[in-house]
Amino acid sequence: NENKKLMETPGIKERLGNVGNQFAITSLLAFAMSIPLFIIKEGSKWGAFCDLYKTNPIVSFNLIASGLYWYGYNELATMTIKKTGAVTQSVA
């Protein structure tokens, strides 16, 4: 697992602080790298999506809830891998 390898690198753990910060940085980098692809593929639909988000409370709630659940699950999974191992978590 790349996250575990990163945390075992000398000096990184002290600079990042904890697994939550490491996951936040990984998520932000992944988001930043996906922006050009989004603009190319879906950029023309951005205005329609913003209108739908503002007018439909179900869409806005589901978008926020899915993001929070995704972040929470992945942070928990990263902490579990740190304490156990990648194989243990994949079996459980």
N, C-alpha and C positions, 0 to 999 in steps of 0.2 A: 504494500500500500504506500503510495507516494506521500500521503500526509504523515504517516508514521516515520518514514525515512527522513522527512524534513525535520520533524521534532527531535530526531536523534542526532541531527547535525550539530556539532559543537557551536555554541554561541547563539543559535537561532531561538532556542527555548527561552533564554533570558530576554532576548529582544522582543519576542512576540508576547510573552507573558503566559498565555494559556492556549488550550486547544480552541476555545471559542474565538479568540482573536485570529488564530491561524485560519479557521474556517471562514471567518468574515472576509479576510484578505483574499482567500481563494475564490469566494463567491463574487466579490467585487471585480476581480481580474477576469473571471469567466464572463460576467455581464459586460464588461468593457470590450472584451474581444468579440462578443456577439453583436454589438451595435452595428458595425458595418454590414454584416450579413442581413440584419433586420432591415436596415435602410434600403438595401438592394431588393430584397424579396417582398417586404410588406410596407415599405415607406409610404406608398400611395394610399394605404388604408388607415393611416394613423389618425387622420381627422375624424373619420367615421367611428373609429374605436373610442376616441376621446368623448365624442357626443354620446355614444352608447354608455360609457362609463359614468358620465354625469347624469344621465336621465334614467338609468335602470339600476335601482339599488341592489338587485340580486346579482348583477354582473359585478358591481363594485365590491360587494361583500365577499363573493366567491373568489375574486381576484386577490383580495387582501388575505382572506383566510387560507387560500392555497399557498401563498407565499410564506405565511407564518408557519403553517404546518410543515412545509418543505424545509424551511430553515431549522425548525425545532428538531425534526427527525434527523437531519444530517448532522446537526451538532451533537445530538445524543449518540448517533452511530460513531462519530469520530471519537468521542470520549470513551465509548465502549471498546473500540479497536485499540485505543491507547492502553486500556487496562487489561485487555485479554489478548486479542490477536485477530487478524483478518479472517482466518479459517474458522475460529470460534463464532464470530459474528455472522459469517455467511451460512453456517449450519443452523444457528439459532434463528 
